[in-house]
Amino acid sequence: MRTQSLTIEVDIGSASSWGRPPDRAWLVRLRRADRSIIVAIGLSRTAADSLAERITELVGPDPADAPARSAQQPQGMGLTG
């Protein structure tokens, strides 16, 4: 079975924004297929974007697991004159 991708959404609230100032009406939602969960409401757009970015970094691949790149040029690839 193929795992469906997780999306992190920043959205303007509807019912969750009633009574809130317009600059505090943003929410962050995680979604996979037809399932979703709202993780924060009542945020400014800047705060919602920041939270979504941090969640993306958290659930993404760990940079420490990436293969190390060698700063050296591969042998046999040098130019001769």
Secondary structure, 3 states (H helix, E strand, C coil): CCCCCCEEEEEECCHHHCCCCHHHCEEEEEEECCEEEEEEEEECHHHHHHHHHHHHHHHCCCHHHCCCCCCCCCCCCCCCC
